[in-house]
Amino acid sequence: MQVLDAINRMRASMHDVSQEYDDVECIFALNMAIHDLTGLLVAARYPDIIAEADLTEGDNVPDEFFRTCGTYPMRITGGKVHLLTSGDKLHIRYYTMPADVTRTGSLPFRLSILNSLVIKLAIKILLNENEYDISQDTSIQSEITQALQLGAG
């Protein structure tokens, strides 16, 4: 889904006809929602955000690195890899954090249900910023939990 389509859906859901929230605010909320959802997906061990890399002593961790999938004989300090074994390199699997979206980009998730959850979370972030009473917060959170359970099961 394109970011502009997501912004239009957000505005329609919030009944924002006067465009109280400009594109910059909407994109900021989308990025926050993507990061929040990614954290939940990592906790649920969602496989679509896993990448692999070969690391050697002193390498920088990849830019999109979030955390490793499991334990490896290495230590990460200041963004640098320190191997705790005598080998040349270490092959690891790790969870990625999607890069921030831009106005002309697209949402990072392959599944449309995850992109829909990102939009709902972004709406919640924007409306909570203005301290509106949002009764759907609990239902959004339970929808996220339910989607993760269905996907992980």
Residue pairs with C-beta under 8 A, 6 or more apart in sequence:
1 106
1 107
1 112
1 115
2 105
2 106
2 107
3 27
3 30
3 101
3 102
3 103
3 104
3 105
3 106
3 107
4 103
4 104
6 26
6 30
6 107
6 115
6 118
6 119
6 122
7 23
7 26
7 27
7 30
9 119
10 16
10 21
10 26
10 29
10 30
10 119
10 122
10 123
10 126
11 17
11 19
11 21
11 26
13 119
13 120
13 123
14 21
14 123
14 126
14 127
21 29
21 126
23 103
25 126
26 122
26 126
27 101
27 102
27 103
29 122
29 123
29 125
29 126
30 101
30 107
30 118
30 119
30 122
31 100
31 101
32 121
32 122
32 125
33 117
33 118
33 119
33 120
33 121
33 122
33 124
33 125
34 98
34 100
34 101
34 107
34 108
34 118
35 97
36 121
37 109
37 114
37 117
37 118
37 121
37 144
38 49
38 66
38 95
38 97
38 98
40 144
40 148
41 48
41 49
41 114
41 148
42 49
42 66
42 67
42 95
44 148
44 149
44 151
44 152
45 69
45 152
46 148
46 151
46 152
48 109
48 110
48 111
49 66
49 95
49 96
49 98
50 69
50 93
50 94
50 95
50 96
51 62
51 64
51 93
51 94
51 95
51 96
52 91
52 92
52 93
52 94
53 62
53 91
53 92
53 94
54 89
54 90
54 91
54 92
55 61
55 74
55 81
55 83
55 89
55 90
55 91
55 92
56 81
56 83
56 88
56 89
56 90
57 81
57 82
57 83
58 80
58 81
58 82
59 80
59 81
60 79
60 80
60 81
61 76
61 79
61 80
61 81
62 94
62 96
63 99
64 96
64 97
64 98
64 99
65 94
65 96
65 97
66 94
66 95
66 96
66 97
67 94
67 95
68 92
68 93
68 94
68 95
69 92
69 93
69 94
69 95
70 93
72 90
72 92
73 83
73 84
73 85
73 90
74 81
74 82
74 83
74 84
74 85
74 90
74 92
75 81
75 82
75 84
76 82
81 90
83 90
98 108
98 109
99 108
101 107
101 108
107 115
107 118
109 115
109 118
111 151
113 147
114 147
117 140
117 143
117 144
117 147
120 140
120 143
121 140
121 144
124 134
124 136
124 137
124 140
127 134
128 134
128 137
